[in-house]
């Protein structure tokens, strides 16, 4: 019913616009003049154009079962019935509006969804949309009544006439009929007044900003991470500032989400006690239904996927997470030859590495790292949502780990005083440099000032794990620097009490792996070919091969969705949330860091 109602509303709105801009039946006009003055009927035609435009704009809200859209459409249809009669005794158009009005009243129970969060930035979108539609209506009016225009009337002259008419100023065109001139003036001025009025209302009304993680939510989430954070490597990313959380009735579990273009997109597993997962999932789906949002989940594990499927969604494997056991990792063997060579090459180039918890770095050092990371990024889009924290060095994230690479031994002031290093037990390693004191000696011997050339940022994965958040490097640095940083992180994991490290996520890894095997079928080869083509923009194949260098354990991750027909919409929402698809923005952007 919502889809049918939206389609019919759009059709009726379009017919209203066409009916108001085309000539009326002369016999009906003669009868109408006995009841309504000519000026009143022409103003009714102008109002009918506005009603038609608003109906077309509100059709999308009806399709999403929005209660506010239903109320507005019902009101406009009632007004439209009166206007059709007043502008030319158009009983047929009035009957159509009345029929749709009756249908919507009878189906009022279908439209119960709450309104979406709104901000003043919507005023700009409304202004652009209404202005564009007003210009289109002006061109349509002049096209349908072209014989009423006297002399040359180029497209530029018509556009000037329309733009001036929207603000009530006479334009360059001349008309053979005073009645049509009056009609054109009233239609354009009414459209201009409505455009300005709607824009002003949206700009001046109190905004209802999109929800964000509140201070109370953050405290409760950190408590759950302390108790259940080891269950999911993506659990810490719940603390990303542009996510909201919805809680189970018991408060023992929550689901992190963000609404993107009508898709309520959850990320990772529900956080908390697994026995409380069904309550959090039910609350999530109920919230989506209340707002007519499409529920979807990105990046959940197999146990969470089973929980979502029991709640009515469908699960689809869309990639694998690379997890390395630090105790079993070794550079020995033929399979690790490429990584071993890359690490040796970087070590011979004189690079050193510092692995530290954020809480062990002084604020000045963190500020320097943040500034350098922003410089390396430049104008490049910062990606991430499900597997990115969006910040580096926050004092509340003291358990996070920074891995810093220098092209010469870093001075003590870059990573903290010698005494601080000795107290915390952190180490700095390179080819033959170990400890902050040795680093200072090496720097003094060479005379070369240390330069930060690359960094990794890890978030905690429970008490004994790390999950990669950001991998950022100087584009002019030596190749193999990322491998060098990861290997040194794995080597020093024992000093940090870390037994497992989650690396990058590989999209559709199994398809890439099976598609290159001997004897692969035509379907899987075609699918792999498509993925290779998409890798030009999304780094699908390169990330898979980079992860595979470290011989990880592959853990499947899933997307959960309500129906196959919603997959294209969900895919676009996922691309936008992860910042692979970036639309022009009229609001300040959150700073994000990247986990590819």
C-alpha positions in Angstrom: 0.0 0.0 0.0 2.7 2.6 0.8 4.3 2.1 -2.6 1.0 2.2 -4.5 0.0 5.4 -2.6 3.4 7.0 -3.3 3.0 6.3 -7.0 -0.5 7.6 -7.2 0.4 10.7 -5.2 3.2 11.4 -7.7 0.9 10.9 -10.6 -1.8 13.1 -9.2 0.8 15.8 -8.4 2.1 15.8 -12.0 -1.5 16.0 -13.3 -2.2 18.9 -11.0 0.8 20.8 -12.5 -0.1 20.0 -16.1 -3.8 20.8 -15.5 -3.0 24.2 -14.1 -0.6 25.2 -16.9 -2.8 24.1 -19.8 -5.8 26.1 -21.1 -9.2 25.5 -19.5 -12.4 24.5 -21.3 -14.1 27.6 -22.5 -17.6 26.3 -21.7 -16.5 25.6 -18.1 -14.9 29.0 -17.8 -18.1 30.7 -18.8 -20.0 28.8 -16.2 -17.3 29.5 -13.6 -17.4 33.3 -14.2 -20.8 33.4 -12.7 -19.4 32.1 -9.4 -15.7 33.0 -9.2 -13.9 36.2 -10.5 -11.3 35.6 -13.2 -8.5 36.8 -10.9 -9.5 34.3 -8.3 -9.5 31.4 -10.8 -6.1 32.3 -12.1 -4.7 32.5 -8.5 -6.3 29.1 -7.9 -4.4 27.7 -10.9 -1.2 29.1 -9.4 -1.9 27.4 -6.1 -2.7 24.2 -7.9 0.8 24.1 -9.4 2.3 24.5 -5.9 0.1 21.7 -4.6 1.2 19.4 -7.4 4.9 20.1 -6.7 4.5 19.4 -3.0 2.6 16.2 -3.7 5.4 14.9 -5.9 8.0 15.8 -3.2 6.0 14.1 -0.4 5.5 10.9 -2.4 8.9 9.6 -1.2 7.8 10.1 2.4 4.6 8.1 1.8 6.6 5.3 0.3 8.5 5.1 3.6 5.2 5.1 5.6 6.0 8.5 7.3 3.1 9.8 9.4 4.0 13.4 8.7 4.0 12.8 5.0 0.6 11.2 5.2 -0.9 14.2 7.1 0.6 16.7 4.6 -0.6 14.7 1.6 -4.1 14.3 2.9 -4.3 18.1 3.6 -2.9 19.0 0.2 -5.3 16.6 -1.6 -8.3 18.2 0.2 -7.0 21.7 -0.8 -6.5 20.4 -4.3 -10.1 19.3 -4.7 -11.3 22.9 -3.9 -8.6 24.4 -6.2 -9.6 22.3 -9.2 -13.1 23.4 -8.9 -12.2 27.1 -8.4 -9.7 27.3 -11.3 -11.9 25.9 -14.0 -14.6 23.5 -12.8 -12.2 20.6 -13.4 -14.4 17.9 -11.9 -12.3 15.0 -13.3 -9.1 16.2 -11.7 -11.0 17.0 -8.5 -12.5 13.5 -8.5 -9.0 11.9 -8.8 -7.7 13.9 -5.9 -10.8 13.0 -3.8 -10.5 9.3 -4.7 -6.8 9.3 -3.6 -7.7 11.2 -0.4 -10.4 8.6 0.5 -7.9 5.8 -0.2 -5.3 7.3 2.1 -7.8 7.9 4.9 -8.9 4.3 4.7 -5.3 3.1 4.7 -4.2 5.5 7.5 -3.0 2.6 9.6 -0.2 1.9 7.1 1.5 5.2 7.8 2.8 5.1 11.3 6.6 5.7 10.9 8.2 8.5 12.8 10.0 11.4 11.1 13.7 11.2 10.5 16.1 13.4 12.5 16.4 16.8 10.8 18.9 19.6 10.7 18.9 23.1 9.2 21.0 21.9 6.3 17.8 20.4 4.9 16.7 23.9 4.1 19.4 24.2 1.5 18.3 21.0 -0.2 14.7 22.1 -0.2 15.7 25.5 -1.7 17.6 23.9 -4.5 14.9 21.3 -5.2 12.0 23.7 -5.2 13.9 26.3 -7.2 14.7 23.7 -9.9 11.1 22.5 -10.0 9.9 26.1 -10.2 12.1 26.7 -13.2 10.9 23.5 -14.9 7.3 24.6 -14.4 8.1 28.0 -15.9 9.6 26.4 -19.0 6.6 24.0 -19.3 4.2 26.9 -19.0 5.9 28.9 -21.8 6.2 25.7 -23.9 2.5 24.9 -23.6 1.4 28.5 -24.3 4.2 29.3 -26.8 1.7 30.9 -29.2 0.9 33.5 -26.5 4.5 34.9 -26.5 5.1 37.9 -28.8 8.4 38.1 -30.7 11.7 36.2 -30.1 11.8 34.1 -27.0 15.1 32.3 -26.6 15.9 29.9 -23.8 17.9 32.5 -22.1 15.1 35.1 -22.3 12.6 32.5 -20.9 15.0 31.7 -18.1 15.4 35.4 -17.2 11.6 35.8 -17.3 11.2 32.9 -14.9 13.9 33.9 -12.4 12.6 37.5 -12.3 9.0 36.3 -12.0 9.8 34.1 -9.0 10.5 37.4 -7.1 7.7 39.4 -8.7 9.7 41.4 -11.2 8.6 41.8 -14.8 10.8 40.1 -17.4 11.8 40.7 -21.0 9.0 38.7 -22.6 5.8 40.1 -23.9 2.5 38.3 -24.3 -0.5 38.6 -26.7 -3.0 37.9 -23.9 -3.4 39.9 -20.7 -5.0 36.9 -19.2 -2.0 34.6 -19.9 0.4 37.3 -18.7 -1.5 37.5 -15.5 -1.5 33.8 -15.1 2.2 33.5 -15.8 2.9 36.3 -13.2 0.8 34.6 -10.6 2.2 31.2 -11.1 5.8 32.2 -11.0 5.3 34.6 -8.0 3.5 31.9 -6.0 6.2 29.4 -6.7 8.8 31.9 -5.6 6.9 32.7 -2.4 6.5 29.0 -1.6 10.2 28.3 -2.3 11.3 31.1 0.0 8.7 30.2 2.7 9.5 26.5 2.9 13.3 27.3 2.9 12.8 29.9 5.7 10.7 27.5 7.8 13.2 24.7 7.5 16.1 27.1 8.3 14.5 28.7 11.3 12.8 25.7 12.9 14.6 24.1 15.9 16.9 21.4 14.5 16.7 17.8 15.6 20.3 16.6 15.0 21.1 13.0 14.1 21.8 10.9 17.2 25.4 10.4 18.4 27.1 8.4 21.1 26.2 10.2 24.4 28.4 10.4 27.4 26.3 8.0 29.3 26.3 5.6 26.4 30.0 5.7 26.2 30.4 4.9 29.9 28.1 1.9 29.5 29.8 0.7 26.3 33.3 0.9 28.0 31.9 -1.2 30.8 30.7 -3.8 28.3 34.0 -3.7 26.5 35.8 -4.5 29.8 33.7 -7.6 30.3 32.9 -8.8 26.8 35.4 -6.9 24.5 37.4 -10.1 23.7 34.5 -11.6 21.9 34.7 -9.4 18.7 37.6 -7.7 17.2 35.3 -4.9 16.0 33.8 -4.3 19.4 35.9 -1.2 20.3 34.7 0.5 17.1 31.4 0.9 18.8 33.0 4.0 20.4 33.2 5.8 17.1 31.6 9.2 17.6 29.2 9.1 14.7 27.5 5.9 15.8 24.5 5.5 18.0 23.7 2.6 20.2 20.4 0.9 21.0 20.2 -1.2 24.2 18.5 -4.5 25.1 15.9 -4.2 27.8 18.3 -5.6 30.4 21.0 -3.2 29.4 23.5 -6.1 29.1 23.9 -5.8 25.3 23.7 -3.1 22.6 23.8 -2.7 18.9 25.9 0.2 17.3 24.4 1.7 14.2 24.2 4.7 11.9 21.3 5.8 9.6 22.4 6.4 6.0 19.8 7.4 3.4 17.0 5.5 5.1 19.2 2.4 5.9 19.7 1.6 9.6 23.2 0.2 9.3 24.6 -1.8 12.2 28.3 -2.7 12.4 30.0 -5.7 13.9 28.5 -8.0 16.5 26.1 -6.9 19.2 28.3 -5.9 22.1 27.6 -7.6 25.5 26.3 -10.8 26.9 25.2 -13.2 24.2 22.1 -14.1 26.2 21.0 -10.5 25.9 21.7 -10.3 22.1 18.1 -11.2 21.1 16.8 -8.3 23.2 19.1 -5.8 21.6 18.4 -7.1 18.1 14.7 -6.9 18.7 15.0 -3.3 19.9 17.1 -2.5 16.8 14.5 -4.0 14.4 11.7 -2.3 16.3 13.4 1.1 16.0 13.9 0.5 12.3 10.2 -0.3 11.8 9.1 2.7 13.8 11.0 5.0 11.4 10.5 2.9 8.3 14.3 2.4 8.0 15.7 -0.6 6.2 17.6 -2.7 8.8 21.0 -4.0 7.7 24.2 -5.3 9.4 27.8 -5.1 8.0 30.7 -7.1 9.2 29.2 -9.4 11.8 30.7 -12.7 12.8 29.1 -16.1 12.3 27.6 -16.4 15.8 26.1 -12.9 15.3 24.9 -13.8 11.8 23.0 -16.7 13.3 21.4 -14.4 15.8 20.3 -12.0 13.1 18.9 -14.7 10.9 16.8 -16.0 13.8 15.4 -12.5 14.0 14.3 -12.6 10.4 17.2 -11.3 8.4 19.2 -13.1 5.7 23.0 -13.5 6.0 25.5 -13.2 3.1 29.3 -13.8 3.5 31.1 -10.9 2.0 34.7 -11.2 3.1 37.1 -12.4 5.7 39.1 -10.8 8.5 42.8 -11.7 8.8 43.8 -12.7 12.3 47.4 -13.5 13.2 48.5 -15.6 16.2 51.5 -13.7 17.5 53.0 -16.8 19.2 53.0 -18.8 16.0 54.1 -16.0 13.7 57.5 -16.4 12.1 59.4 -15.0 9.1 61.0 -18.4 8.5 60.1 -20.5 5.5 59.6 -20.1 1.8 56.1 -18.7 2.1 57.4 -15.7 4.1 60.2 -14.9 1.7 58.6 -11.7 0.3 57.8 -10.3 3.7 61.3 -11.2 5.0 62.9 -9.5 2.1 60.8 -6.3 2.5 61.6 -6.1 6.2 65.3 -6.6 5.6 65.3 -3.9 2.9 63.6 -1.4 5.2 66.0 -2.2 8.0 69.0 -1.7 5.8 67.6 1.7 4.8 68.0 2.7 8.5 64.3 2.8 9.6 63.5 2.3 13.3 60.2 1.5 14.9 58.5 2.5 18.2 55.6 0.5 19.6 53.8 2.3 22.5 50.5 2.4 24.2 48.7 5.8 23.7 48.7 6.3 27.5 52.5 6.2 27.5 52.9 9.0 25.0 52.9 12.6 26.1 50.2 15.0 24.5 52.8 16.9 22.5 54.0 13.7 20.8 50.4 12.6 20.0 49.7 16.1 18.6 52.7 15.7 16.3 51.6 12.3 15.1 48.1 13.6 14.4 49.4 16.6 12.5 51.7 14.4 10.4 48.9 12.0 9.6 46.7 14.8 8.4 49.5 16.1 6.2 50.0 12.7 4.6 46.3 12.4 3.9 46.0 15.8 2.3 42.7 16.0 0.4 42.2 12.2 0.3 38.9 11.0 1.7 39.2 9.4 5.1 37.4 6.1 5.0 35.9 3.9 7.6 32.8 3.1 9.6 32.6 -0.5 10.7 36.3 -1.0 11.2 37.6 2.5 12.0 37.6 4.5 15.2 37.9 7.9 13.6 40.5 9.5 16.0 44.0 9.0 17.2 45.4 9.9 20.6 42.2 10.5 22.6 43.1 10.3 26.4 40.1 7.9 26.8 41.7 5.5 24.4 44.8 4.9 26.4 44.9 1.2 25.7 45.3 1.8 21.9 48.7 1.1 20.4 50.6 3.4 18.1 53.4 1.9 15.9 55.6 4.6 14.5 58.3 4.3 11.9 61.2 6.8 11.6 63.8 7.1 8.9 66.5 7.6 11.5 66.5 6.8 15.3 63.9 9.0 17.0 65.0 11.4 19.8 63.7 10.7 23.3 61.5 13.7 23.1 59.5 12.2 20.2 58.4 9.3 22.2 58.8 10.2 25.8 61.7 10.6 28.2 64.2 7.8 28.8 62.9 7.3 32.3 59.3 6.9 31.0 60.5 4.3 28.5 62.3 2.3 31.2 59.3 2.5 33.5 56.7 1.3 31.0 58.9 -1.4 29.4 58.2 -0.2 25.9 60.9 -0.7 23.3 62.2 0.8 20.1 63.8 -1.6 17.7 65.6 -1.3 14.4 68.5 -2.9 12.7 70.8 -2.6 15.7 69.0 -0.1 17.9 67.0 -1.1 21.0 65.6 1.2 23.7 65.1 5.0 23.7 68.6 5.7 25.0 70.2 3.8 22.2 68.0 5.7 19.8 69.3 9.0 21.0 72.8 7.8 20.7 72.2 6.7 17.1 70.6 10.0 16.3 73.5 11.9 17.7 76.0 9.8 15.8 74.4 10.2 12.4 73.4 13.8 13.0 70.2 13.2 11.0 67.0 14.5 12.5 64.4 11.8 12.9 61.4 11.9 10.6 58.1 10.1 11.2 57.4 8.2 7.9 54.5 5.8 8.7 52.2 4.7 11.5 49.8 2.0 12.5 47.1 2.6 15.0 45.5 -0.4 16.8 42.5 -0.5 19.1 42.2 -3.1 22.0 40.6 -6.4 21.3 39.8 -7.5 24.8 42.8 -7.9 27.2 45.1 -9.8 24.9 44.3 -8.7 21.4 44.7 -5.7 19.0 42.6 -4.7 16.0 44.1 -2.6 13.2 42.4 0.8 12.9 44.6 2.9 10.7 47.6 2.4 8.4 49.0 5.7 7.2 52.4 6.4 5.5 54.4 9.0 3.7 54.0 8.4 0.0 57.7 9.1 -0.5 58.8 6.5 2.0 60.4 3.2 1.0 58.3 0.3 -0.2 57.7 -2.4 2.4 57.3 0.0 5.3 53.9 -1.3 6.2 55.2 -4.9 6.2 58.0 -3.7 8.4 55.6 -2.1 10.9 53.3 -5.1 11.1 56.2 -7.6 11.6 57.6 -5.5 14.4 54.2 -5.2 16.0 53.9 -9.0 16.0 57.4 -9.4 17.3 56.8 -7.1 20.2 53.3 -8.3 20.9 54.5 -10.4 23.9 55.8 -7.3 25.6 52.3 -5.7 25.3 50.5 -8.9 26.5 49.0 -9.4 23.1 48.3 -12.9 21.7 46.3 -12.1 18.6 46.2 -9.3 16.1 43.4 -8.5 13.6 44.7 -7.0 10.4 42.9 -5.7 7.3 39.6 -6.9 6.1 39.6 -8.7 2.7 36.4 -8.3 0.7 35.2 -11.5 -1.1 38.4 -13.3 -0.3 37.0 -16.7 -0.9 35.8 -15.8 -4.4 39.3 -14.4 -5.3 41.0 -17.5 -4.0 38.7 -20.0 -5.6 38.6 -18.1 -8.9 42.3 -18.4 -9.5 42.5 -22.1 -8.8 43.0 -24.7 -11.5 39.7 -25.9 -12.8 37.6 -23.1 -11.5 34.1 -22.9 -13.1 33.0 -20.2 -15.5 30.7 -18.6 -12.9 33.4 -18.2 -10.2 35.9 -17.0 -12.9 33.4 -14.3 -14.1 32.8 -13.2 -10.5 36.5 -13.0 -9.8 37.0 -11.0 -13.1 34.4 -8.5 -11.9 36.1 -8.2 -8.5 39.4 -7.6 -10.2 37.8 -4.9 -12.3 36.4 -3.3 -9.2 39.8 -3.5 -7.5 40.8 -0.5 -9.6 38.8 1.7 -7.2 38.2 -0.4 -4.1 41.6 -2.2 -3.5 39.8 -5.6 -3.2 42.6 -7.8 -4.7 45.5 -5.8 -3.3 44.2 -6.0 0.3 43.6 -9.7 0.0 47.1 -10.3 -1.2 48.7 -8.0 1.4 46.9 -9.8 4.2 47.8 -13.2 2.8 51.5 -12.4 3.2 51.3 -12.9 7.0 49.7 -16.3 6.8 46.7 -15.3 8.9 43.7 -17.3 10.1 40.7 -16.2 8.0 37.5 -15.4 9.9 34.4 -14.9 7.7 32.3 -11.8 8.1 28.7 -11.4 7.0 26.2 -8.8 5.7 22.6 -9.3 7.0 19.6 -7.8 5.2 15.8 -8.2 5.2 15.2 -8.9 1.4 17.2 -9.3 -1.8 15.4 -6.3 -3.3 16.9 -4.1 -0.7 20.5 -5.2 -1.4 21.3 -2.4 -4.0 20.1 0.3 -1.5 22.0 -1.3 1.3 25.2 -1.6 -0.8 25.0 2.1 -1.6 24.5 2.9 2.1 27.5 0.8 3.0 29.7 2.5 0.4 28.6 5.9 1.7 29.1 5.0 5.3 32.6 3.6 4.6 33.3 6.8 2.5 34.0 4.9 -0.7 31.1 6.8 -2.2 31.3 10.5 -1.2 28.5 13.0 -2.0 28.9 16.7 -1.9 28.5 17.8 1.8 27.1 21.0 3.2 28.1 20.2 6.8 31.4 19.9 8.6 32.9 16.4 8.1 34.0 14.2 11.0 37.7 13.4 10.9 38.0 9.7 10.1 41.0 7.4 9.9 41.1 4.4 7.7 41.1 0.7 8.1 41.2 -0.7 4.6 
